[in-house]
Amino acid sequence: EVTRETLHYATNNNTELYLDRYMLSTMPERPRPCMIFAFGGGFVGGKRDQDYYMPYFTALAEAGYVVVSIDYRLGLKQLPAKINIIGMIKAMNNAVTIAVEDMYSATNYVIANAEEWMVDTSKIMISGSSAGAITALQAEWLRCCGSEVARALPEGFRYAAVISCAGAIYSTKGGPKFKDTPAPMLLFHGTSDSNVPYNRASVCGIGFYG
């Protein structure tokens, strides 16, 4: 049987953040891999427990994974009615950055509870859909680049894998390059996607790179 438990994992900028943990009710004999998932919604909406994610969570849990579906702050939820291009660039950069910060907070929460949850910390993976996939890819890219934001993670920590469903990396300095070897990535994307670019959508090196 797959069980679900809702837990408070962080308070970031006065925002209470929760996660749903899905796992088999029977404890295993050895630590299991863990998948941390971020929902989609354009950084303006979405829920960690949308019905259409449930088959994904259930399949992973039945395969022996601990699945952690997280809240994260929605940085574009309260944009002003009128905003210029510079303001939009800053708002998007902030939205992606704070989502990544929350992904790192959730990662640290899993690590802190790994012994109790029987999680193998060398097999923590991240995943997401649309905005959540952007968050997952961005989290790994910033970790590989030694970003200040990524210092929230334990020294030497590496994600075991990234699964992106219609994701991209947001860069203000041209096409993203990885300074460190990234985790193995499984990328699902369609060329007809009108929201997240399959290839890239950038101006003067600022934008999304699929």
TAZIGI-V335461 format. One line per field, one symbol per residue. ss: DSSP state (2 for helix, 1 for strand, 0 for the rest). psi: psi as a letter, one per 40 degrees, with the letter a starting at -180 (. if undefined). burial: I if it has 24 or more other C-alpha atoms within 12 Angstrom, else O. Layout:
ss = ???
psi = ???
burial = ???
//
This chain:
ss = 011111111111001111111111000000011111110000000000002222222222220001111100000000000000222222222222222222222222222202222011111111111022222222222222000022220000000011111000111000000000000111110000000000011110011110
psi = hhihhhiheihhfehhhiihhhiidhhieiiiihhhhhiiefeeaiiefideedddddddddeeihhhhiiihgeedfiidhhiddddddddddddddddddddddddddddedddefhheefhiiiihbddddddddddddddefiddeediiheihidihhhgfiihhiefahhihdihiihhhhhiieehedhhdcigihfehahh.
burial = OIOOOOOOIIOOOOOOIIIIIIIIOOOOOOOIIIIIIIIIIIIIOIIIIOOOIIOIIIOIIOOIIIIIIIIIIIIIOOOOOOOOOOOOIOIIIIIIIIIIIIIIIIIIIIIOOIOOIIIIIOIIIIIIIIIIIIIIIIIIIIIIOIOOIIOIIOOOIIIIIIIIIIIIIIIOOOOIOOOOOIIOIOIOIOOOOOIIIIOIIOOOOIIIII
//
